[in-house]
Amino acid sequence: MSRFAKVVAAASALALAFGLSACSAGGNEGTPGVDRPVRIGVTNASDPYWEHYKEATKAQGIEVELVDFAEYSQPNPALAAGEIDLNEFQHLIYLAQYNVSAGDDLTPIGATAIYPLGLYSQTYKSTDEIPSGSEIAIPNDESNQARALLVLQQAGLLKLKDGGSPFSSPDDIIAAESKVTVRPIEASLTGTTLPDVAGSVINQNFLDEAGLKPTDAIAQDDPNADTAKPYINVFVSRAEDKDNPTYLKLVEIFQNDKATTDGLVEHANGAAEPLTTPTAELLEVLQKTQADYEKAGK
């Protein structure tokens, strides 16, 4: 069993315990949006933009209850078990990994935003200025490492075998067609390593300690690039609920309520780009990512 599958199994037990508690209180009975609030699983219920969202849904006649989970491993098993109606906390690659590992078919029903991953430099103001043979620091954990390599490829600094994927590694770099080399390091050190390298790909949550802002990036994900699309964050339902009109209305409200999207961007210090990617495109990306995940033998 893969590590991800073990996490899913443990989370399933936790979600079941949560579900028994919810059911015993009668909190999940009746038709969502009619007899009771629609229960949406999140991992950041205290973020201010959710209050704007709940006000907007209430104005449209839909009550929403946010169910806050402490860990990312929890909302998908809870959704699969029917203890919540939707969740909104993950990007497509995480959903693909869950579906493959758990043998599930949870389905994206709408995009929310993408949080670009950026390349930063203390020496150069653009990627064009970076000399050939320079070294770039990247996070060494599997998911962020692959994404960092894709960012560098989008910036024209390196070339990956087969165009790259969410599962690429430094071994996939085509050296003869690349301008830079990479130094994989612990993600929390990518900011402090900046003085020693030409540039560094830094996760948003480590920017403050490096004295950086998202707008300081000299390159970042292009949300319209195919390689960035697995990182689109989404609302997710059970497969049988993908056409539920109330749930689709909730997606529409999130995407179109300015107070909600402005609040999301503000909370992310500008490092979020709201999206309205068509659901058919999200499904296509999910299916391809699941196939890539299976092919990679994860």
Secondary structure as UniProt FT lines:
FT   HELIX           3..24
FT   TURN            25..28
FT   TURN            33..35
FT   STRAND          38..42
FT   TURN            45..46
FT   HELIX           49..59
FT   TURN            60..61
FT   STRAND          64..68
FT   TURN            72..73
FT   HELIX           75..80
FT   TURN            81..82
FT   STRAND          86..91
FT   HELIX           92..102
FT   STRAND          107..111
FT   STRAND          113..114
FT   STRAND          118..120
FT   HELIX           127..129
FT   TURN            132..133
FT   STRAND          134..139
FT   HELIX           142..154
FT   TURN            155..156
FT   HELIX           161..163
FT   TURN            166..167
FT   HELIX           170..172
FT   HELIX           175..177
FT   STRAND          180..185
FT   HELIX           187..189
FT   TURN            190..193
FT   HELIX           194..196
FT   STRAND          199..202
FT   HELIX           204..206
FT   HELIX           208..210
FT   HELIX           214..216
FT   STRAND          219..220
FT   TURN            223..224
FT   HELIX           226..231
FT   STRAND          233..237
FT   HELIX           239..241
FT   TURN            242..243
FT   HELIX           245..256
FT   HELIX           258..267
FT   TURN            268..270
FT   STRAND          273..274
FT   HELIX           279..295
FT   TURN            296..297
//
